[in-house]
Amino acid sequence: MKCALGLAAALSVVGCGESTDEVGDKYQGAVDATNFDTKFRATSGTYRTTNAMVKGAKVPFFNLGQVATERKDDKGAITTAGVPVDEAGRPYLPASRVSATSYDFADGCRTGKPEFDFRNDLYPENEQWPLFTALPLTVTGNTTPPVLPLVKVAAWTGTGGEQCNAIKDAASLTKGAFGGAAGEGTTVALRAIIDLTALVNKLSPESTFTSKGGWYRGLQLAYLEGGAVPVDDKGNLKVMDGVLVSPPTGAPTSETPAYLFAAAPGEEGWSPVVRLRTFTATAAKPASSYTGLCVDACAPTELDLATVNRYAGVLFVVGSNQ
């Protein structure tokens, strides 16, 4: 195989390999994650899991970073970009803040090579990966909107006769190179584009959850699927309550912060977008002693949400019950 260097959207990308019988959009290589926003980069080459406590059980998740609440000057001008807050100081995230689109293929595709050989094939030809219109690149400037791991998901129909993964570029799709059209309306989902070369740890020893493949301008990428995020009647994303419990000042280094979530993946109330509050534990009741959140009727080991009024912003998480 030959290796080639290419450029896409002012990003340095490395393309390695050529397809001998390429169909559709040209394969341009793989996305280079060097210029990704820090929320999307791996730590020492690995995406590691974190645990949250939910109703007495440990729930593993991937932490895709936090966006703090925005700050304004005395004239109401934004000095530090972030998520807005309502009259009660609670952060919220308008669906209108989601700018990137991911195209899914409602009609499937025509199978080329039936099985993927990772030693010789560049990509599988038995499924069609979604197409992304943007990458999570680093932004500069205090007032520049933060990068979000959220996309508008659009269903594309009318291309079921195309060979799987022949379509690799959203621009060629929307310009009519393959026919078909986008369906009416979009939904919102958390799809976090990550470093294709990094290791993704298992959520648990039994978990089958892992990253998925996608395309950006002919470039192969990987992403973590966090699932759909409903939108409420005010146009804001529905969030899940969460609390980050910090050890008290002067606590031993063995005491670490603990996340408490209101729900687990697959449960009613779960959302990959967490409205995060902060709370400081005491020496008598350390962070590790809490087993979850509660409202009204609380067990001694639970934290009553009504007593936690410090909001930090919005946290993005990926979990799974698989």
C-alpha positions in Angstrom: 0.0 0.0 0.0 1.1 3.5 -0.6 0.8 6.2 2.1 -0.2 9.8 1.1 -0.5 13.1 2.9 -3.6 15.1 2.3 -5.4 18.3 3.6 -9.0 18.8 4.4 -10.6 21.9 5.8 -7.3 23.3 7.1 -6.6 20.1 9.0 -3.5 18.0 8.6 -4.7 14.5 7.8 -2.9 11.3 7.1 -4.2 9.0 4.4 -2.7 5.6 4.2 -3.6 3.0 1.6 -5.5 2.9 -1.6 -8.6 1.0 -2.6 -8.0 -1.1 -5.7 -11.7 -1.2 -6.8 -13.0 2.1 -5.4 -16.6 2.9 -5.9 -18.2 6.3 -5.3 -16.4 9.1 -3.4 -12.6 8.8 -3.3 -11.1 7.5 0.0 -8.9 10.2 1.4 -7.4 8.5 4.4 -8.1 9.0 8.1 -8.8 12.1 10.1 -5.9 13.3 12.2 -7.1 14.2 15.8 -4.2 16.5 16.6 -6.3 19.6 16.2 -9.3 18.3 18.0 -10.8 20.2 21.0 -9.3 18.7 24.2 -12.7 17.2 25.2 -12.3 14.8 22.2 -8.7 13.7 22.6 -7.5 10.5 24.3 -5.5 10.6 27.5 -2.1 8.9 26.8 -3.6 7.2 23.8 -6.6 5.7 25.6 -10.3 6.6 26.1 -10.9 5.6 29.7 -14.1 5.2 31.6 -15.3 6.9 34.8 -17.9 5.6 37.2 -21.0 7.3 38.5 -23.2 6.1 41.3 -26.9 5.6 40.4 -29.2 4.1 43.0 -26.4 2.2 44.7 -24.9 0.8 41.5 -21.7 1.9 39.7 -22.5 3.1 36.1 -19.4 3.4 33.9 -19.3 6.1 31.3 -17.0 8.0 28.9 -16.5 11.6 30.0 -16.7 13.9 26.9 -16.0 17.0 28.8 -17.8 19.9 30.4 -19.0 23.3 29.2 -19.2 25.8 32.0 -21.9 28.5 32.3 -21.3 31.6 30.3 -20.2 34.9 31.9 -21.5 38.3 31.1 -20.3 41.8 32.0 -22.5 44.4 33.7 -23.9 45.4 30.4 -25.0 41.9 29.5 -22.3 41.2 26.9 -20.8 37.7 27.0 -17.2 37.8 28.1 -16.7 34.0 28.4 -18.7 31.7 26.1 -20.5 28.8 27.6 -24.0 27.5 28.2 -26.7 30.0 29.2 -28.5 30.0 32.6 -32.2 30.6 33.4 -33.6 33.0 36.0 -32.9 30.4 38.7 -29.2 30.1 37.7 -29.8 26.6 36.1 -27.8 25.9 32.9 -29.6 24.9 29.8 -28.6 24.1 26.2 -30.8 25.3 23.3 -31.1 22.9 20.5 -30.2 25.8 18.1 -26.6 25.6 19.4 -26.2 22.3 17.6 -24.7 23.2 14.2 -23.1 20.0 12.8 -25.1 17.4 10.8 -24.8 13.7 10.6 -26.5 11.9 7.7 -27.8 8.4 8.2 -29.0 6.2 5.4 -32.6 5.0 5.9 -32.6 2.6 2.9 -29.4 0.8 3.8 -26.9 -0.1 1.0 -25.8 -2.8 -1.4 -23.2 -5.1 0.0 -19.9 -5.2 -1.8 -17.3 -7.4 -0.1 -19.4 -9.4 2.4 -16.8 -9.5 5.2 -14.2 -7.0 6.4 -10.6 -8.1 6.5 -8.8 -5.6 8.7 -5.4 -6.7 7.3 -6.2 -5.9 3.7 -9.3 -3.7 3.5 -9.5 0.0 4.1 -13.1 -0.1 5.3 -16.1 -2.5 5.4 -18.4 -2.8 2.4 -21.3 -4.5 4.3 -22.6 -1.3 6.0 -22.9 2.4 5.2 -21.3 4.7 7.8 -22.9 8.1 8.6 -21.5 11.2 7.0 -20.5 14.2 9.2 -20.4 17.8 8.1 -17.9 19.1 10.7 -15.0 18.0 13.0 -14.6 19.0 16.6 -11.7 21.3 16.1 -10.1 23.6 18.7 -11.6 27.1 18.8 -9.9 30.2 20.1 -11.3 33.3 21.8 -13.3 33.7 25.0 -16.5 34.6 23.2 -16.3 31.8 20.6 -19.0 29.2 21.2 -17.6 26.0 22.7 -17.3 22.8 20.6 -20.1 20.4 21.3 -20.3 16.6 20.7 -23.8 17.0 19.4 -25.2 16.6 15.9 -28.4 17.1 14.0 -29.2 13.6 12.6 -30.9 13.7 9.2 -32.2 10.5 7.4 -31.3 10.3 3.7 -33.4 8.1 1.5 -33.2 6.9 -2.1 -29.6 5.6 -2.1 -30.2 2.0 -1.1 -28.8 0.8 -4.4 -25.3 2.3 -3.8 -22.5 0.0 -2.6 -22.0 0.2 1.1 -19.5 3.0 2.0 -19.3 4.2 -1.5 -20.7 7.5 -0.2 -18.0 9.2 1.9 -18.6 12.9 1.7 -21.7 14.9 2.8 -21.0 17.6 0.2 -21.2 15.1 -2.7 -24.4 13.6 -1.2 -26.2 16.9 -0.8 -25.1 18.1 -4.2 -26.9 15.2 -5.8 -24.1 12.9 -6.8 -25.9 9.8 -5.6 -29.5 11.0 -5.9 -32.1 10.7 -3.1 -33.0 13.4 -0.6 -33.0 14.2 3.1 -36.2 13.3 5.0 -38.2 16.0 6.7 -36.9 17.2 10.1 -33.9 16.2 12.1 -33.3 14.9 15.6 -30.4 15.6 18.0 -27.9 13.0 19.1 -24.6 12.9 21.0 -22.0 11.6 18.5 -18.5 12.4 19.7 -15.8 12.1 17.0 -12.7 10.7 18.6 -9.1 9.7 17.7 -9.3 6.8 15.3 -5.9 5.5 16.4 -6.6 5.5 20.2 -7.7 2.6 22.3 -11.3 2.6 23.6 -11.6 0.8 26.9 -14.6 -1.4 27.6 -17.3 0.1 29.7 -17.3 -3.2 31.6 -15.7 -6.6 31.1 -19.0 -7.9 29.6 -19.8 -4.8 27.5 -20.0 -5.0 23.7 -20.1 -1.2 23.3 -17.4 0.3 21.3 -16.7 3.1 18.8 -18.3 3.3 15.3 -17.1 4.3 11.9 -18.0 7.4 10.0 -16.9 9.8 7.2 -15.9 13.4 6.8 -15.0 14.6 3.3 -13.7 11.2 2.3 -11.8 10.8 5.5 -12.4 7.9 7.8 -13.2 8.7 11.4 -14.4 7.0 14.6 -17.1 8.2 17.0 -18.8 7.3 20.3 -22.6 7.0 20.0 -24.2 8.6 23.0 -27.8 8.3 21.8 -30.6 10.6 21.0 -31.3 13.8 23.0 -34.9 14.8 23.1 -35.9 18.5 22.8 -38.5 20.0 25.1 -41.3 22.3 24.1 -39.1 25.4 24.7 -36.5 24.2 22.2 -34.0 23.1 24.8 -32.3 19.8 25.1 -33.6 17.6 27.8 -30.9 17.1 30.4 -30.3 14.7 33.3 -29.4 15.9 36.8 -25.9 15.1 38.0 -23.7 16.1 40.9 -19.9 16.1 41.2 -19.1 15.5 44.9 -15.6 16.8 45.8 -13.6 15.8 48.9 -13.3 18.4 51.7 -10.3 20.7 51.9 -7.4 18.9 53.4 -8.7 15.4 52.7 -6.1 12.7 51.9 -5.1 12.3 48.3 -6.8 8.9 48.4 -10.2 10.7 48.5 -11.3 11.4 44.9 -14.3 13.2 43.5 -17.4 11.2 42.8 -20.2 11.6 40.2 -23.8 11.0 41.1 -26.4 10.6 38.3 -30.2 10.6 38.4 -30.5 7.6 36.0 -28.6 4.9 34.2 -28.5 4.1 30.5 -31.7 2.6 29.3 -33.7 4.0 32.2 -36.3 6.7 31.9 -34.6 10.0 32.7 -31.2 9.1 31.2 -29.6 11.7 29.0 -26.1 12.0 27.6 -26.4 15.7 28.5 -26.0 16.3 32.2 -26.9 19.4 34.1 -24.0 19.3 36.5 -24.1 20.6 40.1 -21.2 20.6 42.5 -21.1 19.7 46.2 -18.3 19.4 48.7 -18.3 16.4 51.0 -17.3 16.4 54.7 -14.8 14.4 56.6 -17.7 12.7 58.4 -19.4 11.8 55.1 -16.8 11.5 52.3 -17.5 11.6 48.6 -17.2 7.8 48.3 -20.0 7.2 50.8 -22.7 8.5 48.5 -24.8 5.9 46.6 -26.9 8.2 44.4 -29.3 11.2 44.2 -32.7 11.6 45.6 -35.6 14.0 45.8 -37.8 14.2 49.0 -37.6 10.6 50.4 -33.8 10.0 50.9 -31.7 7.2 52.2 -28.8 8.2 54.6 -26.3 7.5 51.8 -28.1 9.5 49.1 -27.7 13.2 48.3 -30.8 15.3 48.2 -30.9 17.4 45.1 -32.8 20.1 46.9 -29.8 20.9 49.0 -27.4 21.3 46.1 -27.7 24.7 44.4 -24.2 25.3 42.8 -24.3 24.7 39.1 -21.1 24.1 37.1 -22.5 23.8 33.6 -23.2 20.9 31.3 -21.4 17.6 31.1 -21.5 15.3 28.1 -21.3 11.6 28.7 -21.5 8.3 26.8 -22.9 5.2 28.5 -24.6 2.0 27.4 -26.6 -0.9 28.9 -25.0 -3.2 26.3 
